C-alpha cells in the first residue's frame, strides 16, 4: 500500500508483536494489517466507520 505510514497503538503490549498496525494517513481510507504478517494483506475501512469503531472501543475499555 503505497504511501501508508503504519503505526501500532500506544496501548499495544510488548507481548511479542501480537498486534495490528494502522495507517490512517491515506485519503478516504484507513488500512489495518497484522504486525506478524505484514505481507498477508490489509483490511480497509471508511474513515468515519473506523473512527466509530475506535470510539466504541475506547468506551468499552
CHARMM internal coordinates of N, CA and C (Angstrom, degrees):
IC EDIT
DIST 1 N 1 CA 1.4454
DIST 1 CA 1 C 1.5253
ANGL 1 N 1 CA 1 C 107.43
DIST 1 C 2 N 1.2922
ANGL 1 CA 1 C 2 N 115.83
DIHE 1 N 1 CA 1 C 2 N 102.94
DIST 2 N 2 CA 1.4514
ANGL 1 C 2 N 2 CA 122.32
DIHE 1 CA 1 C 2 N 2 CA -173.13
DIST 2 CA 2 C 1.5263
ANGL 2 N 2 CA 2 C 112.02
DIHE 1 C 2 N 2 CA 2 C -65.65
DIST 2 C 3 N 1.3163
ANGL 2 CA 2 C 3 N 115.36
DIHE 2 N 2 CA 2 C 3 N 130.95
DIST 3 N 3 CA 1.4570
ANGL 2 C 3 N 3 CA 121.30
DIHE 2 CA 2 C 3 N 3 CA 176.25
DIST 3 CA 3 C 1.5123
ANGL 3 N 3 CA 3 C 114.85
DIHE 2 C 3 N 3 CA 3 C 86.38
DIST 3 C 4 N 1.3180
ANGL 3 CA 3 C 4 N 117.84
DIHE 3 N 3 CA 3 C 4 N -4.12
DIST 4 N 4 CA 1.4667
ANGL 3 C 4 N 4 CA 120.58
DIHE 3 CA 3 C 4 N 4 CA -178.86
DIST 4 CA 4 C 1.5201
ANGL 4 N 4 CA 4 C 109.96
DIHE 3 C 4 N 4 CA 4 C -69.70
DIST 4 C 5 N 1.3138
ANGL 4 CA 4 C 5 N 115.74
DIHE 4 N 4 CA 4 C 5 N 134.04
DIST 5 N 5 CA 1.4601
ANGL 4 C 5 N 5 CA 122.57
DIHE 4 CA 4 C 5 N 5 CA 174.02
DIST 5 CA 5 C 1.5282
ANGL 5 N 5 CA 5 C 106.83
DIHE 4 C 5 N 5 CA 5 C -108.73
DIST 5 C 6 N 1.3209
ANGL 5 CA 5 C 6 N 115.94
DIHE 5 N 5 CA 5 C 6 N 101.19
DIST 6 N 6 CA 1.4599
ANGL 5 C 6 N 6 CA 122.39
DIHE 5 CA 5 C 6 N 6 CA -173.40
DIST 6 CA 6 C 1.5229
ANGL 6 N 6 CA 6 C 111.15
DIHE 5 C 6 N 6 CA 6 C -83.07
DIST 6 C 7 N 1.3365
ANGL 6 CA 6 C 7 N 115.33
DIHE 6 N 6 CA 6 C 7 N 142.75
DIST 7 N 7 CA 1.4659
ANGL 6 C 7 N 7 CA 121.37
DIHE 6 CA 6 C 7 N 7 CA 176.10
DIST 7 CA 7 C 1.5250
ANGL 7 N 7 CA 7 C 108.89
DIHE 6 C 7 N 7 CA 7 C -147.00
DIST 7 C 8 N 1.3122
ANGL 7 CA 7 C 8 N 115.20
DIHE 7 N 7 CA 7 C 8 N 158.30
DIST 8 N 8 CA 1.4602
ANGL 7 C 8 N 8 CA 120.41
DIHE 7 CA 7 C 8 N 8 CA 173.97
DIST 8 CA 8 C 1.5183
ANGL 8 N 8 CA 8 C 108.08
DIHE 7 C 8 N 8 CA 8 C -106.71
DIST 8 C 9 N 1.2954
ANGL 8 CA 8 C 9 N 115.84
DIHE 8 N 8 CA 8 C 9 N 161.02
DIST 9 N 9 CA 1.4500
ANGL 8 C 9 N 9 CA 121.22
DIHE 8 CA 8 C 9 N 9 CA 179.29
DIST 9 CA 9 C 1.5214
ANGL 9 N 9 CA 9 C 110.89
DIHE 8 C 9 N 9 CA 9 C -65.00
DIST 9 C 10 N 1.3107
ANGL 9 CA 9 C 10 N 116.50
DIHE 9 N 9 CA 9 C 10 N 146.49
DIST 10 N 10 CA 1.4585
ANGL 9 C 10 N 10 CA 120.52
DIHE 9 CA 9 C 10 N 10 CA 173.64
DIST 10 CA 10 C 1.5259
ANGL 10 N 10 CA 10 C 110.59
DIHE 9 C 10 N 10 CA 10 C -66.48
DIST 10 C 11 N 1.3156
ANGL 10 CA 10 C 11 N 117.25
DIHE 10 N 10 CA 10 C 11 N -16.22
DIST 11 N 11 CA 1.4681
ANGL 10 C 11 N 11 CA 121.48
DIHE 10 CA 10 C 11 N 11 CA 178.43
DIST 11 CA 11 C 1.5241
ANGL 11 N 11 CA 11 C 112.44
DIHE 10 C 11 N 11 CA 11 C -92.84
DIST 11 C 12 N 1.3077
ANGL 11 CA 11 C 12 N 117.58
DIHE 11 N 11 CA 11 C 12 N 0.51
DIST 12 N 12 CA 1.4617
ANGL 11 C 12 N 12 CA 120.13
DIHE 11 CA 11 C 12 N 12 CA 177.35
DIST 12 CA 12 C 1.5252
ANGL 12 N 12 CA 12 C 108.74
DIHE 11 C 12 N 12 CA 12 C -65.65
DIST 12 C 13 N 1.3012
ANGL 12 CA 12 C 13 N 115.19
DIHE 12 N 12 CA 12 C 13 N 135.51
DIST 13 N 13 CA 1.4592
ANGL 12 C 13 N 13 CA 118.75
DIHE 12 CA 12 C 13 N 13 CA 179.86
DIST 13 CA 13 C 1.5178
ANGL 13 N 13 CA 13 C 110.22
DIHE 12 C 13 N 13 CA 13 C -84.65
DIST 13 C 14 N 1.2918
ANGL 13 CA 13 C 14 N 115.62
DIHE 13 N 13 CA 13 C 14 N 174.38
DIST 14 N 14 CA 1.4641
ANGL 13 C 14 N 14 CA 120.53
DIHE 13 CA 13 C 14 N 14 CA 178.13
DIST 14 CA 14 C 1.5264
ANGL 14 N 14 CA 14 C 109.28
DIHE 13 C 14 N 14 CA 14 C -97.64
DIST 14 C 15 N 1.3237
ANGL 14 CA 14 C 15 N 116.34
DIHE 14 N 14 CA 14 C 15 N 50.74
DIST 15 N 15 CA 1.4681
ANGL 14 C 15 N 15 CA 121.68
DIHE 14 CA 14 C 15 N 15 CA -176.11
DIST 15 CA 15 C 1.5212
ANGL 15 N 15 CA 15 C 112.16
DIHE 14 C 15 N 15 CA 15 C -94.82
DIST 15 C 16 N 1.2890
ANGL 15 CA 15 C 16 N 117.54
DIHE 15 N 15 CA 15 C 16 N 38.99
DIST 16 N 16 CA 1.4531
ANGL 15 C 16 N 16 CA 120.37
DIHE 15 CA 15 C 16 N 16 CA 176.85
DIST 16 CA 16 C 1.5155
ANGL 16 N 16 CA 16 C 114.29
DIHE 15 C 16 N 16 CA 16 C 87.07
DIST 16 C 17 N 1.3164
ANGL 16 CA 16 C 17 N 118.33
DIHE 16 N 16 CA 16 C 17 N 16.32
DIST 17 N 17 CA 1.4490
ANGL 16 C 17 N 17 CA 120.24
DIHE 16 CA 16 C 17 N 17 CA 176.38
DIST 17 CA 17 C 1.5159
ANGL 17 N 17 CA 17 C 115.27
DIHE 16 C 17 N 17 CA 17 C 87.67
DIST 17 C 18 N 1.3317
ANGL 17 CA 17 C 18 N 117.11
DIHE 17 N 17 CA 17 C 18 N 15.97
DIST 18 N 18 CA 1.4624
ANGL 17 C 18 N 18 CA 120.23
DIHE 17 CA 17 C 18 N 18 CA 178.69
DIST 18 CA 18 C 1.5206
ANGL 18 N 18 CA 18 C 109.82
DIHE 17 C 18 N 18 CA 18 C -80.39
DIST 18 C 19 N 1.3079
ANGL 18 CA 18 C 19 N 115.25
DIHE 18 N 18 CA 18 C 19 N 80.37
DIST 19 N 19 CA 1.4600
ANGL 18 C 19 N 19 CA 119.11
DIHE 18 CA 18 C 19 N 19 CA -179.69
DIST 19 CA 19 C 1.5265
ANGL 19 N 19 CA 19 C 109.18
DIHE 18 C 19 N 19 CA 19 C -154.08
DIST 19 C 20 N 1.3062
ANGL 19 CA 19 C 20 N 115.23
DIHE 19 N 19 CA 19 C 20 N 179.99
DIST 20 N 20 CA 1.4530
ANGL 19 C 20 N 20 CA 120.52
DIHE 19 CA 19 C 20 N 20 CA 175.85
DIST 20 CA 20 C 1.5124
ANGL 20 N 20 CA 20 C 109.01
DIHE 19 C 20 N 20 CA 20 C -110.32
DIST 20 C 21 N 1.3125
ANGL 20 CA 20 C 21 N 115.28
DIHE 20 N 20 CA 20 C 21 N 158.40
DIST 21 N 21 CA 1.4498
ANGL 20 C 21 N 21 CA 122.02
DIHE 20 CA 20 C 21 N 21 CA 174.97
DIST 21 CA 21 C 1.5284
ANGL 21 N 21 CA 21 C 107.91
DIHE 20 C 21 N 21 CA 21 C -116.07
DIST 21 C 22 N 1.3194
ANGL 21 CA 21 C 22 N 115.21
DIHE 21 N 21 CA 21 C 22 N 145.51
DIST 22 N 22 CA 1.4634
ANGL 21 C 22 N 22 CA 121.42
DIHE 21 CA 21 C 22 N 22 CA -177.12
DIST 22 CA 22 C 1.5225
ANGL 22 N 22 CA 22 C 109.13
DIHE 21 C 22 N 22 CA 22 C -124.48
DIST 22 C 23 N 1.3150
ANGL 22 CA 22 C 23 N 115.62
DIHE 22 N 22 CA 22 C 23 N 138.28
DIST 23 N 23 CA 1.4664
ANGL 22 C 23 N 23 CA 122.02
DIHE 22 CA 22 C 23 N 23 CA 171.66
DIST 23 CA 23 C 1.5232
ANGL 23 N 23 CA 23 C 106.62
DIHE 22 C 23 N 23 CA 23 C -119.87
DIST 23 C 24 N 1.3359
ANGL 23 CA 23 C 24 N 115.38
DIHE 23 N 23 CA 23 C 24 N 107.86
DIST 24 N 24 CA 1.4610
ANGL 23 C 24 N 24 CA 119.49
DIHE 23 CA 23 C 24 N 24 CA -178.83
DIST 24 CA 24 C 1.5250
ANGL 24 N 24 CA 24 C 112.15
DIHE 23 C 24 N 24 CA 24 C -114.78
DIST 24 C 25 N 1.3212
ANGL 24 CA 24 C 25 N 115.94
DIHE 24 N 24 CA 24 C 25 N 21.58
DIST 25 N 25 CA 1.4625
ANGL 24 C 25 N 25 CA 120.41
DIHE 24 CA 24 C 25 N 25 CA 180.00
DIST 25 CA 25 C 1.5315
ANGL 25 N 25 CA 25 C 113.13
DIHE 24 C 25 N 25 CA 25 C -97.51
DIST 25 C 26 N 1.3095
ANGL 25 CA 25 C 26 N 117.52
DIHE 25 N 25 CA 25 C 26 N 0.63
DIST 26 N 26 CA 1.4686
ANGL 25 C 26 N 26 CA 120.86
DIHE 25 CA 25 C 26 N 26 CA -176.94
DIST 26 CA 26 C 1.5285
ANGL 26 N 26 CA 26 C 110.42
DIHE 25 C 26 N 26 CA 26 C -90.79
DIST 26 C 27 N 1.3146
ANGL 26 CA 26 C 27 N 117.99
DIHE 26 N 26 CA 26 C 27 N 149.88
DIST 27 N 27 CA 1.4624
ANGL 26 C 27 N 27 CA 119.60
DIHE 26 CA 26 C 27 N 27 CA -179.86
DIST 27 CA 27 C 1.5314
ANGL 27 N 27 CA 27 C 111.53
DIHE 26 C 27 N 27 CA 27 C -70.75
DIST 27 C 28 N 1.3104
ANGL 27 CA 27 C 28 N 116.08
DIHE 27 N 27 CA 27 C 28 N 128.37
DIST 28 N 28 CA 1.4698
ANGL 27 C 28 N 28 CA 124.33
DIHE 27 CA 27 C 28 N 28 CA 171.39
DIST 28 CA 28 C 1.5196
ANGL 28 N 28 CA 28 C 115.10
DIHE 27 C 28 N 28 CA 28 C 65.62
DIST 28 C 29 N 1.3397
ANGL 28 CA 28 C 29 N 118.08
DIHE 28 N 28 CA 28 C 29 N 17.88
DIST 29 N 29 CA 1.4630
ANGL 28 C 29 N 29 CA 119.55
DIHE 28 CA 28 C 29 N 29 CA 177.73
DIST 29 CA 29 C 1.5286
ANGL 29 N 29 CA 29 C 109.71
DIHE 28 C 29 N 29 CA 29 C -156.18
DIST 29 C 30 N 1.3360
ANGL 29 CA 29 C 30 N 115.31
DIHE 29 N 29 CA 29 C 30 N 144.34
DIST 30 N 30 CA 1.4555
ANGL 29 C 30 N 30 CA 122.18
DIHE 29 CA 29 C 30 N 30 CA 169.88
DIST 30 CA 30 C 1.5210
ANGL 30 N 30 CA 30 C 105.68
DIHE 29 C 30 N 30 CA 30 C -116.40
DIST 30 C 31 N 1.3257
ANGL 30 CA 30 C 31 N 116.10
DIHE 30 N 30 CA 30 C 31 N 126.19
DIST 31 N 31 CA 1.4607
ANGL 30 C 31 N 31 CA 121.05
DIHE 30 CA 30 C 31 N 31 CA -177.96
DIST 31 CA 31 C 1.5272
ANGL 31 N 31 CA 31 C 109.49
DIHE 30 C 31 N 31 CA 31 C -106.16
DIST 31 C 32 N 1.3348
ANGL 31 CA 31 C 32 N 115.90
DIHE 31 N 31 CA 31 C 32 N 143.41
DIST 32 N 32 CA 1.4659
ANGL 31 C 32 N 32 CA 122.51
DIHE 31 CA 31 C 32 N 32 CA -179.99
DIST 32 CA 32 C 1.5264
ANGL 32 N 32 CA 32 C 107.59
DIHE 31 C 32 N 32 CA 32 C -132.12
DIST 32 C 33 N 1.3376
ANGL 32 CA 32 C 33 N 116.27
DIHE 32 N 32 CA 32 C 33 N 137.47
DIST 33 N 33 CA 1.4625
ANGL 32 C 33 N 33 CA 120.22
DIHE 32 CA 32 C 33 N 33 CA 177.64
DIST 33 CA 33 C 1.5298
ANGL 33 N 33 CA 33 C 109.86
DIHE 32 C 33 N 33 CA 33 C -142.59
DIST 33 C 34 N 1.3129
ANGL 33 CA 33 C 34 N 115.74
DIHE 33 N 33 CA 33 C 34 N 163.34
DIST 34 N 34 CA 1.4550
ANGL 33 C 34 N 34 CA 123.39
DIHE 33 CA 33 C 34 N 34 CA 177.75
DIST 34 CA 34 C 1.5229
ANGL 34 N 34 CA 34 C 108.99
DIHE 33 C 34 N 34 CA 34 C -81.04
DIST 34 C 35 N 1.3143
ANGL 34 CA 34 C 35 N 117.14
DIHE 34 N 34 CA 34 C 35 N 126.73
DIST 35 N 35 CA 1.4654
ANGL 34 C 35 N 35 CA 119.71
DIHE 34 CA 34 C 35 N 35 CA -177.92
DIST 35 CA 35 C 1.5230
ANGL 35 N 35 CA 35 C 112.74
DIHE 34 C 35 N 35 CA 35 C -67.95
DIST 35 C 36 N 1.3268
ANGL 35 CA 35 C 36 N 117.93
DIHE 35 N 35 CA 35 C 36 N -21.30
DIST 36 N 36 CA 1.4628
ANGL 35 C 36 N 36 CA 121.07
DIHE 35 CA 35 C 36 N 36 CA 179.18
DIST 36 CA 36 C 1.5196
ANGL 36 N 36 CA 36 C 112.49
DIHE 35 C 36 N 36 CA 36 C -84.36
DIST 36 C 37 N 1.3259
ANGL 36 CA 36 C 37 N 117.01
DIHE 36 N 36 CA 36 C 37 N -16.25
DIST 37 N 37 CA 1.4654
ANGL 36 C 37 N 37 CA 121.65
DIHE 36 CA 36 C 37 N 37 CA -176.85
DIST 37 CA 37 C 1.5264
ANGL 37 N 37 CA 37 C 108.56
DIHE 36 C 37 N 37 CA 37 C -140.86
DIST 37 C 38 N 1.2874
ANGL 37 CA 37 C 38 N 116.38
DIHE 37 N 37 CA 37 C 38 N 68.57
DIST 38 N 38 CA 1.4687
ANGL 37 C 38 N 38 CA 121.75
DIHE 37 CA 37 C 38 N 38 CA -173.78
DIST 38 CA 38 C 1.5159
ANGL 38 N 38 CA 38 C 113.82
DIHE 37 C 38 N 38 CA 38 C -63.33
DIST 38 C 39 N 1.3137
ANGL 38 CA 38 C 39 N 117.63
DIHE 38 N 38 CA 38 C 39 N -23.07
DIST 39 N 39 CA 1.4603
ANGL 38 C 39 N 39 CA 120.58
DIHE 38 CA 38 C 39 N 39 CA 178.59
DIST 39 CA 39 C 1.5262
ANGL 39 N 39 CA 39 C 112.05
DIHE 38 C 39 N 39 CA 39 C -95.27
DIST 39 C 40 N 1.3160
ANGL 39 CA 39 C 40 N 117.62
DIHE 39 N 39 CA 39 C 40 N 4.97
DIST 40 N 40 CA 1.4554
ANGL 39 C 40 N 40 CA 122.08
DIHE 39 CA 39 C 40 N 40 CA -175.25
DIST 40 CA 40 C 1.5145
ANGL 40 N 40 CA 40 C 115.35
DIHE 39 C 40 N 40 CA 40 C -82.93
DIST 40 C 41 N 1.3028
ANGL 40 CA 40 C 41 N 117.72
DIHE 40 N 40 CA 40 C 41 N 3.93
DIST 41 N 41 CA 1.4564
ANGL 40 C 41 N 41 CA 120.52
DIHE 40 CA 40 C 41 N 41 CA 178.87
DIST 41 CA 41 C 1.5166
ANGL 41 N 41 CA 41 C 111.63
DIHE 40 C 41 N 41 CA 41 C 111.24
DIST 41 C 42 N 1.3187
ANGL 41 CA 41 C 42 N 115.22
DIHE 41 N 41 CA 41 C 42 N 169.91
DIST 42 N 42 CA 1.4616
ANGL 41 C 42 N 42 CA 121.23
DIHE 41 CA 41 C 42 N 42 CA -178.92
DIST 42 CA 42 C 1.5170
ANGL 42 N 42 CA 42 C 109.97
DIHE 41 C 42 N 42 CA 42 C -133.12
DIST 42 C 43 N 1.3067
ANGL 42 CA 42 C 43 N 114.35
DIHE 42 N 42 CA 42 C 43 N 154.45
DIST 43 N 43 CA 1.4589
ANGL 42 C 43 N 43 CA 121.42
DIHE 42 CA 42 C 43 N 43 CA 167.90
DIST 43 CA 43 C 1.5173
ANGL 43 N 43 CA 43 C 106.13
DIHE 42 C 43 N 43 CA 43 C -99.57
DIST 43 C 44 N 1.3137
ANGL 43 CA 43 C 44 N 116.23
DIHE 43 N 43 CA 43 C 44 N 144.18
DIST 44 N 44 CA 1.4698
ANGL 43 C 44 N 44 CA 120.53
DIHE 43 CA 43 C 44 N 44 CA -179.04
DIST 44 CA 44 C 1.5127
ANGL 44 N 44 CA 44 C 109.39
DIHE 43 C 44 N 44 CA 44 C -125.39
DIST 44 C 45 N 1.3348
ANGL 44 CA 44 C 45 N 114.47
DIHE 44 N 44 CA 44 C 45 N 134.59
DIST 45 N 45 CA 1.4539
ANGL 44 C 45 N 45 CA 121.35
DIHE 44 CA 44 C 45 N 45 CA -176.17
DIST 45 CA 45 C 1.5196
ANGL 45 N 45 CA 45 C 110.79
DIHE 44 C 45 N 45 CA 45 C -128.58
DIST 45 C 46 N 1.3113
ANGL 45 CA 45 C 46 N 115.21
DIHE 45 N 45 CA 45 C 46 N 149.93
DIST 46 N 46 CA 1.4484
ANGL 45 C 46 N 46 CA 122.12
DIHE 45 CA 45 C 46 N 46 CA 169.30
DIST 46 CA 46 C 1.5337
ANGL 46 N 46 CA 46 C 106.83
DIHE 45 C 46 N 46 CA 46 C -64.95
DIST 46 C 47 N 1.3281
ANGL 46 CA 46 C 47 N 119.71
DIHE 46 N 46 CA 46 C 47 N 136.22
DIST 47 N 47 CA 1.4684
ANGL 46 C 47 N 47 CA 120.90
DIHE 46 CA 46 C 47 N 47 CA -177.23
DIST 47 CA 47 C 1.5290
ANGL 47 N 47 CA 47 C 114.09
DIHE 46 C 47 N 47 CA 47 C -55.85
DIST 47 C 48 N 1.3241
ANGL 47 CA 47 C 48 N 118.24
DIHE 47 N 47 CA 47 C 48 N -36.98
DIST 48 N 48 CA 1.4581
ANGL 47 C 48 N 48 CA 120.17
DIHE 47 CA 47 C 48 N 48 CA 179.55
DIST 48 CA 48 C 1.5325
ANGL 48 N 48 CA 48 C 110.78
DIHE 47 C 48 N 48 CA 48 C -68.47
DIST 48 C 49 N 1.3235
ANGL 48 CA 48 C 49 N 116.86
DIHE 48 N 48 CA 48 C 49 N -39.76
DIST 49 N 49 CA 1.4630
ANGL 48 C 49 N 49 CA 120.50
DIHE 48 CA 48 C 49 N 49 CA 177.63
DIST 49 CA 49 C 1.5320
ANGL 49 N 49 CA 49 C 110.13
DIHE 48 C 49 N 49 CA 49 C -65.26
DIST 49 C 50 N 1.3230
ANGL 49 CA 49 C 50 N 117.41
DIHE 49 N 49 CA 49 C 50 N -41.60
DIST 50 N 50 CA 1.4643
ANGL 49 C 50 N 50 CA 120.91
DIHE 49 CA 49 C 50 N 50 CA 178.30
DIST 50 CA 50 C 1.5225
ANGL 50 N 50 CA 50 C 110.59
DIHE 49 C 50 N 50 CA 50 C -62.36
DIST 50 C 51 N 1.3296
ANGL 50 CA 50 C 51 N 117.55
DIHE 50 N 50 CA 50 C 51 N -43.99
DIST 51 N 51 CA 1.4643
ANGL 50 C 51 N 51 CA 120.67
DIHE 50 CA 50 C 51 N 51 CA -179.75
DIST 51 CA 51 C 1.5244
ANGL 51 N 51 CA 51 C 110.41
DIHE 50 C 51 N 51 CA 51 C -63.75
DIST 51 C 52 N 1.3306
ANGL 51 CA 51 C 52 N 117.31
DIHE 51 N 51 CA 51 C 52 N -38.02
DIST 52 N 52 CA 1.4652
ANGL 51 C 52 N 52 CA 120.08
DIHE 51 CA 51 C 52 N 52 CA 175.75
DIST 52 CA 52 C 1.5184
ANGL 52 N 52 CA 52 C 111.58
DIHE 51 C 52 N 52 CA 52 C -61.67
DIST 52 C 53 N 1.3228
ANGL 52 CA 52 C 53 N 117.06
DIHE 52 N 52 CA 52 C 53 N -41.83
DIST 53 N 53 CA 1.4617
ANGL 52 C 53 N 53 CA 121.78
DIHE 52 CA 52 C 53 N 53 CA 177.22
DIST 53 CA 53 C 1.5264
ANGL 53 N 53 CA 53 C 110.54
DIHE 52 C 53 N 53 CA 53 C -62.10
DIST 53 C 54 N 1.3293
ANGL 53 CA 53 C 54 N 117.19
DIHE 53 N 53 CA 53 C 54 N -47.88
DIST 54 N 54 CA 1.4611
ANGL 53 C 54 N 54 CA 121.49
DIHE 53 CA 53 C 54 N 54 CA -179.58
DIST 54 CA 54 C 1.5258
ANGL 54 N 54 CA 54 C 110.55
DIHE 53 C 54 N 54 CA 54 C -60.63
DIST 54 C 55 N 1.3113
ANGL 54 CA 54 C 55 N 116.94
DIHE 54 N 54 CA 54 C 55 N -44.55
DIST 55 N 55 CA 1.4679
ANGL 54 C 55 N 55 CA 120.50
DIHE 54 CA 54 C 55 N 55 CA 179.31
DIST 55 CA 55 C 1.5269
ANGL 55 N 55 CA 55 C 111.17
DIHE 54 C 55 N 55 CA 55 C -61.32
DIST 55 C 56 N 1.3138
ANGL 55 CA 55 C 56 N 117.08
DIHE 55 N 55 CA 55 C 56 N -41.42
DIST 56 N 56 CA 1.4601
ANGL 55 C 56 N 56 CA 121.30
DIHE 55 CA 55 C 56 N 56 CA 179.06
DIST 56 CA 56 C 1.5306
ANGL 56 N 56 CA 56 C 111.04
DIHE 55 C 56 N 56 CA 56 C -64.23
DIST 56 C 57 N 1.3146
ANGL 56 CA 56 C 57 N 116.65
DIHE 56 N 56 CA 56 C 57 N -44.07
DIST 57 N 57 CA 1.4622
ANGL 56 C 57 N 57 CA 120.72
DIHE 56 CA 56 C 57 N 57 CA 179.53
DIST 57 CA 57 C 1.5252
ANGL 57 N 57 CA 57 C 110.34
DIHE 56 C 57 N 57 CA 57 C -62.83
DIST 57 C 58 N 1.3192
ANGL 57 CA 57 C 58 N 117.47
DIHE 57 N 57 CA 57 C 58 N -40.65
DIST 58 N 58 CA 1.4609
ANGL 57 C 58 N 58 CA 120.87
DIHE 57 CA 57 C 58 N 58 CA 179.98
DIST 58 CA 58 C 1.5191
ANGL 58 N 58 CA 58 C 111.67
DIHE 57 C 58 N 58 CA 58 C -61.06
DIST 58 C 59 N 1.3134
ANGL 58 CA 58 C 59 N 117.85
DIHE 58 N 58 CA 58 C 59 N -36.27
DIST 59 N 59 CA 1.4637
ANGL 58 C 59 N 59 CA 120.32
DIHE 58 CA 58 C 59 N 59 CA -179.44
DIST 59 CA 59 C 1.5321
ANGL 59 N 59 CA 59 C 111.27
DIHE 58 C 59 N 59 CA 59 C -76.46
DIST 59 C 60 N 1.3307
ANGL 59 CA 59 C 60 N 117.07
DIHE 59 N 59 CA 59 C 60 N -23.85
DIST 60 N 60 CA 1.4694
ANGL 59 C 60 N 60 CA 120.54
DIHE 59 CA 59 C 60 N 60 CA -178.82
DIST 60 CA 60 C 1.5161
ANGL 60 N 60 CA 60 C 111.75
DIHE 59 C 60 N 60 CA 60 C -82.19
DIST 60 C 61 N 1.3188
ANGL 60 CA 60 C 61 N 117.79
DIHE 60 N 60 CA 60 C 61 N -22.51
DIST 61 N 61 CA 1.4575
ANGL 60 C 61 N 61 CA 120.80
DIHE 60 CA 60 C 61 N 61 CA -177.51
DIST 61 CA 61 C 1.4829
ANGL 61 N 61 CA 61 C 109.12
DIHE 60 C 61 N 61 CA 61 C -123.06
END
COOR INIT
IC SEED 1 N 1 CA 1 C
IC BUILD
